[in-house]
Amino acid sequence: MTKFYSSLDEIKEELKRGKVTVEGLVKHYLERIKTYAHLNAFNEVFEQGALSRAKEVDARIRSGNAGKLAGLVVAIKDNICYKGHKVSASSKILDGFTSIYSSTIVERLLAEDAVIIGRCNCDEFAMGASNENSYYGAVKNYADHTRVPGGSSGGSAVAVQAGLCHAAIGTDTGGSVRQPASFCGTVGLKPTYGRISRHGIIAYASSFDQVGPITHSVEDAALLLEVMAGTDEFDSTVSQKPVPKYSAGVSKSISSGPKRIAYLQESLSSPGVDDEVKGVMIGYIDKLRADGHTVKPVAFEYLDYIVPTYYVLAMAEASSNLARYDGVHYGYRSPAATDLASTYKRSRSEGFGKEVKRRIMLGTFVLSAGYYDAYYAKAQKVRRLIKEKTDNLLEEFDFILTPTAPEPAFPIGRKEKDPVVMYLYDIFTVQASLAGVPAISLPAGVSEKGLPLGLQLLTKRFAEQDLLNFSKYFLKL
Ligand code: GLN
């Protein structure tokens, strides 16, 4: 068995006809994980656990009471807690730490009979856009091993891209599901803020963090969203809104009536956007127009402010969230510590990587007395303006279309030296994060060098069903 399954339905079909078993699938993926170990996509593979769960799921399939995800072999980003399993956020400071409870999303995946095959490499504490900021080393893009897979959920995206599992779960604070999905030719969905519980997810910036699926198909993204979404007594920011049967909605939807679509004119005019990316945008705009949709360029007057606003707020929240890693409560404690103060200082200095330290210091600065109003409070106000402007646009249009990233996957090491260059890379993904609206990255072909290219669609809060239905249609254009 060497082929990639395009959707879970295809796997379920083969399971039904007895062509494969879940145990056989797990063995197949374990084999591929070994063959492609040099991609560095996994921080740990749960070999024995996955095999024994697969046998249990096979038994449930035989007895006719298996869950919706029976047959799904999924990987989770290493910032998602799974009881009894290690979790590190790819940081030395959590090296050796074991989750004492499972995140809500892990419980929901397991309750529907998914098999979790391992935890995937990522940027340390999900801070980055290339997966180069990991204590466990960079992840390589399967399409070109000299290039990054994107980040921060780079390991999760490569695991799907290289067929090391069928789907993966990432987290997206400012683009970390969508951008690696686009670099790796997969579908990546960031739901509305508050659609999926954050309970048991290692916090980076709590007013932005959302869990999202990375998949080969829109149908699988819909099913995973349906399973993971919904109210949770452990996370009061989760919406009480009922969860639609997204997967049934997507499979019923066949075509799309005429839609109103806006695209950011800067995505075609800015010199910072790669020509091949512009070419793909133009190609899709033409196809959409030819198919009867209204597609119009719009100017987003706050475009220059979205990256600085995101970074001021995300770093402020990170500096507060990461205060808990003090050498006492979790993971790493410096062996050179002699008293309480040196335990804090040395454990944090030795345990955190360079980028995480930079963000904690900047975040502490923007929150400090005397600077709070100038930076943190100001950024909050700008965030509200960005949200309002985005909401207004989404009143006028059904979707906003942008490239997911300004360029395809770049060479490992190229951008690492200048953090600001890397931050600017998030220009198209952070708008949805600041506004809290859902957004999806869809594979849109490959560059001349064979590198995957992705386009992004944004829509109104909690309109995931429309977004998924339209995405299914979009991929067939
Ligand atoms: N690249 C962005 C950052 O470094 C987004 C990361 C994320 O979504 N976790 O903050």
Residues whose N, C-alpha, C, O or C-beta is under 5 A from the ligand:
A	BS01	LIG	A126 M127 G128 A129 G151 S152 T171 D172 T173 G174 G175 S176 D426
